[in-house]
Amino acid sequence: MSALRERRAHGKYWKAAPAAAAACLALAALAGCAGKVPGQEERLEWIRKAYGNLAEASGYRYRAEISYSFPEMDETTRARLAAAIPSSLRLEGEVQQSQGDYRQHAVGTGAGGKLELYVIGGISYRKEGEGGWTATDTAAYRLNISNLYFMAPEDFESMLSFAGDIDLVEDSEQRLVLSFKVGSEYLLSSLEKSRELYASEEQLQVYETLYGIMRNAETEVSSRIYRSNGYLERQDITIRLPDTPLLGTVVMEVSNEFFSYGEALNIELPPEAAEAAP
C-alpha cells in the first residue's frame, strides 16, 4: 500500500472509530457490547427490571404448566398415585392490576378435567369440573406448595432476597437467560405466614410435617428476559422436596410464559363464584 493510501485508510478508520464507540456505549446502557459478560450486580438489575416491568404492567397474559414427579417411587406406586392425583396442570390466564387492585383469571386442563380460577380482592375462587365454586382467603399465604399458579410479581421479587449467585445461562442479542438458587428460608417464610390457619392439633401436626419437608427444599429459578425492553419472557421454577413421607423426593416444576404486556383487560367475578366468598 502506498503511503498516501495508508494515510487515507488510517484517516477513515479514526473517523469511523468515534461513531462505532458511541454506538457501542449506547448499546452498553441496556445490552452491553459484544464480549462483555454481565457481572453479578448487572444480572441482579436485569432480573429486578424484569420483575418490575411485570408488576407495573396494567395487564398481561400468561401460559403456565405445573407438574409433579416422584423420581424415587416405583412404577406401580407411581401409576396408582397418578390415577388418584393429577400430576400436571396447564393454565392460560390474564392479570389485570392497578394500585391496590390485583385481579387474575385462568382456565386450566389437567388429568382431573377443567379448572377455572379467579383471584380478586385477596380471595381465590376455584371451580373444578362440574362442581361448584369454592373460595379461600389468600391474604395470609400468597404462595404455598399447592398454589404456585397464584404467584404475583411481588412473589417473584421476594425470592431475590433469598437468592444465591446468579448464573449466566445465555447472553445473546435477543435475550438474557439467568438462573439462581433460592434458599429454603423462602418457602419456610411463606409457610410461617399461614401458621394461623393450622388451628387444631391435627392441623398443627400437618404444619410441623410441612415445615420439616420444606426445611430441606431446593429451589432453582430460571428467568428469560428480552434484551430490547427488559420484559420477562419466561420463568421456570423447580422445587425439590427430599424425604417427603410416603413419597420420597417430590419434584415440582412450574413454567410461566408472559406476553401481551399492557393489554387492556377487564376481569370480573361471575355472580355464581361471588356467592362462594368466605
N, C-alpha and C positions, 0 to 999 in steps of 0.2 A: 504494500500500500504506500502511495506517495505521502510525503509529509503533509501536503495540503489536504488530501483526502482524510488522513489520520486526524488532523486538527478538526475537520468538519464532522467526522464521526464522533469525536470526543465532545464537540460542541452540542451535537444533537442529544448525546447521552445526558450531559449535565443539564440541558434544558428540560429533558423529559423526567429526570430524577426527582425534582421537587414535586411535580404533579403526581408521580407514582407514590411518593412518600405521603403526600397529603391524602390521596385516596386510601392508602393503607391505614393511616391514622384514623380516618373517618370510619372505616370498617371496623377498626380495632375497638371502637367505643362499644360496639354490640357483639361483633362476631370474632374479632381477633384476626391478626394477619396469619397467613399460612405458615405453619410450622410452630406457632405459639401455642403451647399447651396450657389451658386454664388451670390456675392453681386452686387450692382449697377454698380460699375466700371468694374467688370468682365463681367457682362451681356452686357454692352456697348461695351467692347472689342470684345466679340463674334460676335456681330452684325456688328461692323466695319470690322472685319476679313472676315465675310461672304460677305459683300458688296465689300470689296477689292478683294476677290477671283473672284467675278463676273466681276469686272472692269478689272482685269488683264488677264482673260482668252482670248486666241486668238480667241476662238469661243465657242458657246454653243447653245443648242436648248431649246425651251420652249413651254409650252402649257398654254393658257390663257383663262379665261372666264370672261366676263364683263356683268353685269346685272343691271337693273334699277327696282326699285319698288316704289310704291306710297301708303304707308300704310294708309293714311288718306282719300284716294279717294274712292268714292262709286263704286260699282261693274260695273254699267252701264258705267260710265265715263271711268273707267279703261279699260274696254273692247274696247271702241271706240278708246282710245289712243293707245292701243296695236295693233289695226288694222292699225293705221297710222304710228306708230313709233316702230321699233323693240325694244323689251325690254331686249334682251340678244344677246350676240355675243360670239362665240367660235373661237379661233385662234390657229394655230400651226405655229411656226416660228423658225428662226435661226438668230443668231447675229454673225457677223464677225467683229473683231476690232483689231486695232493696233494704234500706236501713231498717233493721228490726223486723223484717218480714222475709222469712225463708220458706219457699214452697217447692215441693218436689212431687213428681208423679212418674210412675213407672209401671210397665206391664211386662211380665216375665213368663217364661215357659220352662218347665223342668219335668223331671220324672213324675212329680206329683200333679201335673196339669198346669192350668193357667193360674197366674198370680198377679194381682193388681195391688199397687202400693201408693199411698199418699203420705207426705209429711207436711203438715200445715199447723202453725201455731204451737210447735213443740210437741205435737201429737202424731204418732204414726198410725195409719189406718191400713188394714190388711184384709184382703179377701182372697181365699183360695178355692179354686174350682167353683162348684155351685153353692158353696157355703155362704154364710152371711158375713157381714163386716165385723171386725174386731178392732179395738183401738187401745193403744198403750201410750202412756206419758213417757216421752223420750228425754225430758229435760235433765233427768239425773244421770242418764247414761247414753250420750250421743253415739258412742261406739262400744260395742262388745262383740264377742265372737260370732253371735248369731245375727248381727245387724250391720255387717260391714258395708252393705249396699246403701246405708244411710249416711255414709261419711260425707261431710260437707267440707268446703275449703279450709275452715278453721281446724278441722280434724287433721288434714294433711299438714298444715302449718305446725300444729303442736307436736307432730312426730319429729320435727327437726331439732327440738330441744333435747331429744333422747338419741340423736343420730351420732354415729361414729364418723370416720373419714369418708369422704365422698369420692368414689372411683369414677374415672372417665372411661366409659364403655365405647362410645362413638363420638367422633368430632368431625363432622362433615359440613359442607356448605348449607345443607338443608336443616340439619338438626344436631342437637347435643343429646346424648343418652348418658345419664348419670345414675349411679346406684349407690345405696348406702344401707348399712345395717342399723337397726333400731334396738336399743336395749329393752330387756323385758320389763323395765320400770314403766314403759309406756302403756302396755296392756294392764299392768298392775294398777296404775293410777286410774285408768278407766274403770276397772272393776271396783276400786275403792269408792268411786263416785256413786256407785249403785248399792253401796253397803246397806243403806236404809231399806232397800227393797227386800232384803232377806230377814224377815221378822221372826218366823217360828224356829224352833230348834232344828227341825228337819231342813229348813231353808238355809240355816246357818252352816249345817254340815255340807250342803251343796256349795255354799260360798267358800268354805275352807278348802274343799276339793278343787274348785276352780282356781283358787289362789295358788295352791300347790302346783297345779298344771302350768299356769301362766308364769310362775316364778322361773321356769326353765325355758320359756318360749324364745324362739329365734325368729326374728322378723327381718326381711330384706325387701327393700323398695327400689324399683327401677323407674326413673322418670324420663320420658321422651319429650323434648322441648323444641319447638320451632325456633330457629335462629332469627328469622325475619321479624318476628313480633314478640317473641318470648312467651307464646301461648303453650300451655300444657297440651300435648297431643295425646299422650297415653301414659298411664301409670299402672304398674304391676306390683302387687304386694303378695309376698309369700310368707306364711306364718307356719312354723313347725312347732308342734306341741309334743315333746317326748314324754314317755312314761304316763300316757293317759290311761286310767284304769279301764281294763277290759279291751281296750282298742290298741294299745301300744302307741306308736308315733302317729299323730294326725297331722296331715299337711293341708293347709287351706291356701288356695290361690285365688286372688281377686284381681281381675284385669278391667280397667276402665279406659274407654276411648272418648275424648271430648271434642265437640265440634259445634258449629253454628253459634259461636260467641256473639253476644249482643242481640240475639234474635228476640223480638217482642213476643212474649208468651203470656197467656192468661190461664193460670191453673186454679180451678175452683173445685171444692169438695162436693161430690154428689150428695143430695139430701139423704139418701139411704145410708151413706157412710157416716154423715154427721150425726145420725141418731145413735151411733155406737160410741160417741165421745164419752170419756170417763168423767 
